[in-house]
Amino acid sequence: MLRNFLGVTQADIAVWFAPFGVPSDVLWGYISGCVLLVIGLIKISEDELPQARGIEKIMPFGRLFLAIPMAVFGTEHLTDTADIASIVPKWMPAHTFWAYLVGFALIAAALSITLKIQARLVATLLGAMFCCFVLMIHIPNIVASKGDRFLWAVGLRDIAFAGGAFAFAASQMSATNTGRGRGLATVARFFIGIPALFFGVEHFLHPTFATGVPLQKVMPEWIPGRLFWAYLTGAVLIVSGGCLVANKKTREAATHLGLMILLLVLLEYLPMLIANPKDIVSLNYFFDTLFFSGAVLVLAAACRERTSARS
């Protein structure tokens, strides 16, 4: 078994955390997420919240909702390496190396975006990395499966994540880079708007599945009015996605969509995670949806920055 840089095995770590009743890979995800949350809250409360007013106070948290899931997923690459390495395309050598490399890259990107250190460059590279995932992993899987709708959702989810990264990079560009920033923001609009449209249609076709990013998780029966929330979410996704693609009221559409997805995280996915805190799948669903919310809110902030730059 591979040893980490401290000279201990994953089995050793599992023994250490056994008294908590949580598998080590899941517990490390919680730890990394909490660390990023504390760092981000300190940074935002000191530097950005005092200048924000009204609903604008939520905008700085968009990048935090983007960064925390990256830290969690990066940690999973280091603690659940064998499973992650199995996803690497077979034609690529050294699968374990790539799993570790992507894990460290995600953690570094999470810290960079949270602290705004070389954030523009890092966010651009992060978006490019998600695009590589789509081209090298998701599209071949979709073709091989003859159009499995869940694989389509996963691929479009990563496109939306790339859009969030590009939107944040655009928001960090100075007034002298207006053209480049506008180009990245345009790419981000399509990368988030098109998945939103697909997700919205999926909610009408398959309303019993968990809302937000329509993956394989079925919405729990204890949630009241499940069909109503599914159809409402689908309608908001379609309207907002259409506005983003058509470039009509993009800032308002992204703001409302991001807030709605955030409410789904708090009211649907958080209770599901609390009900099953040891399950890495529930953990991933929670942070997948939080990531999507962050991507949309970052796009809303980017639209605001581009508008301010033109005025």
N, C-alpha and C positions, 0 to 999 in steps of 0.2 A: 504494500500500500504506500502511495506517495505521502511523503511528509511535508508539512508546511515549513515556512521559514523559521519557525520557533523550534523545530525538531520534534513536534508531537504529531500523532496521527489523528485522523478524524474519529477513529474509535476511542482514542483517549478523551477527545473533547466531548463525545457523546456520554461517556461515563461521568465526566465532571458535571454535566448538566442534567443527568438523570433525576436527581432529587427534585428538580423543578417540574418534571413530568412533561417537558417539551423537547422534541427532537432538536439536536444541536443546530441543524441547518435552518430550522424555523426560528429558533431563539436568536441566532446570529442575525437573521433578517430583522427581527424586532429591535435588536440592539443598534444595528446600523441605521435603521430608520429613525429611532429616537435620538441618536447622536446628531444626525442631520437636522432633525426638527429643532433641537435646542440651539444649534449653531445658527440656523436660519432665522429663528424667532429673535435671537439677540441682534443679528445683523439688520433685520427689517425694522424692528422696534426702535433702534437707535438712528438709522440712516434714512428710512423711507416713510414710515407711518406719520411722523410729525408733519410732513409736507402734503400728505394726501387728505382729501376731503370726500365725504359721502361714500358712494359706492366705489370710488377710486381706491379706497383703503384695501379692497380685496385684491387689487391688481398685483402688488408686490408678492403676494402669496402664490401667484401662478407659477413663478419659477421655483418656488419651494415645493409645490405639488409635482413639478417636473423632476426636481432633483432627488427627493426622498425615494421614489420608486427606483431610480437608477442605482442608488446606494444599496437598496434591498436586493435588486436583481444582480448587481455586481457581487454582492456577498454570496448569493446563491451559486454563482460561478466558481467561487473559491471553496464552498462547503459541500456542494452537490456536483462536483466536477465531472464524475463519470456520466451522469445523466445528461448534463449540458454538452459534454464532448460528443455524445452520440448524435446530437443534432447537426454537428459540423458536416458539411458535404463529404461524401466518401472519397472523392478524388483529391481532397486536400490532405497533406501529410500532417503529422503531429497534432492530432485532435485535442489532446490534453493541453498542449501549449496554447492553442487558440482560445480554449475555454478560459484559461487563466488570464490571457492577455486581454480579452474582452471584459472579464471581471474587473481587473485593475483599471481599465479604461473607463468603465462605467462609474466606478467609485471616484476616480480623479475628476471626471466630468461633473459628477454631482457636487463635489467640493468647489470646483471652479465656478459653476453657475450660482451656487449658493452665496459664495463670497465675492462674486464678480471679479475674479482674478483671471485675466486672459479669456474672459467668458465669450467674447465674440468668436475668436478662433476655435475655441473648444466646442461651442455650440454648432458651428458650421461643420466641423469634423464629425461631431456626434450625429448630425442629420445625415451626413454622407454614409456613416456606418450603418444606420438603420436602412438606408436605401440599398446598401450592399446585402443586408439580411434579406430584403425583399427579393432582390435579383438572384441571389445565390441559394436561398433556402426556400422561401415561401412560393415563388412562382414555379420552380420545379415540383414542389409538393402538390400545388394546385393542379398542374398539368398531369402529374402521375395519378392523382385521385379522381380525375375527370370532373373537377369542379365541386368538390366537397364544400358546402357553404361555410362550415366552421373554419376551414383553411383559408377561404376568402376573407373571412372576418379577421383572422390572425394577420394575414398579409396587409389588409387595409389598416388594421390597428397600428402596425409598425410604420406604415406610410404616414399616419396621423402623428405618431411620435416624431418622425423625421420632420414633419411640418411644424411641430412645436419647437423643435430645436432650431430650425431655420427662422422661425418667427422671433425667437429670443435673440438670435444673432442679428437680425434686422433691427431690433429695438436698441441694440448696443452700438449701432453705427452712428458716426457723427454726421453733422450737417453736410460735411464735404463729401460724404459717401451716399448722398441721397439716392442716386440712380441705382447703385448696387443694393442698398437697403430696400428700395421699392421692389426690385426684382426678387429678392429673397422673400419679402412679404407676400408677393403675388404667388410664388411657388407654395408658400405656407398655406395660403387661402385654399388653393386647389387640393393640397395634400390633406387638409382637414375637412374641407367642404365635401369632397367626393366620398370619403369614408362615412361622414355623417349622413349623407343621403342613403348610402347602402344600409347602414345600421338602422335608419328610420324605417325603411321598407321591411327589413327583417323583423322589426317589432310588430308590424301589422301581419306579416305572414306567420310568425311563430311567437305569439304574445305570452306564452307560458314560460319563456326563458328569461333569465335575469336581464334587467334593463341596462342601458349604457352601451357597453361593448358586447354584442350578442354572441357569446361563446356557449359552451356546453352546459353551463350551470343553469338548472331549473330554478325559477323563483320559488322560495319556500311558501308552503300553503298558509303559514301563519301571517303572512303579509295581507292585510285587508285590501280589497279592491284591486287584485292583481291585474286583471285585464284592463281596468281603467288606467292604471299607472303605465302599463305597457303601451297602450294606444296614445296616451298623452305624451310619453317620452318619444315615441315614434313620430308624432306630429311635430314636436319641437325640433327633433333632429332633421326632419325633412325641410321644414321652413328655414331653419338656421343654415343648414347645408346649402340650400338653394340660394340664400342671400349671399353666402360666402363665395360660391361659384360664380354668381352673377355680379359680384362686387357691388351689391346694394345694401346699404346700412350694415356694413361688415362689422363695425365696432360694436353696435348694439346687438347684432346677431351673435357674435362671439361671446360677448359678456353674458347674455342671457343663457346661451347654451352651456357655457362653462359653469355658471352658477347652478344650473339644473343638474348637471352631471355631478357637481360637488354635493348637492343635496342627496342624490342617489347613493353616493359613497357613504354619507353619514347615516341615512335612514334605512338603507337596504344592505349594503355590503358590510358596514361596521357591525350591525347586529349578527349577520351571518358569520363574521370572523369571531366575534365574541362567543357565539354558540359553539364554534369548533376551532379554538385557538391553536391547536396542535397540528392542524392540517395545512401543509404547504400550498395545496391547491387553493384553499380559501384565502390564504395570505396573498397569493398571486392575483386572484380575482380582485381583491381589494385594491392592491397597488396598481394593477392594470387600469382600473377605472379612475383612480386618483391621477395617474399619469395622463389619461385622456383629458380629464378636467383641467390639469395644469397646462397641457398643450393648447387648449382652446382659450384659456384665460391669458396665456402669454401672447397668443395671436391678438386678442383684444387690446392688450397693452401695446403691442407693436403697431396696430392700427392707430392708436392714440398718438404714439410717438411720430409716426409718419405724417399724421394730420397736423400736429404741432410744428413739425419741421417745415411744412408747406405754408403755414400761416405766418 
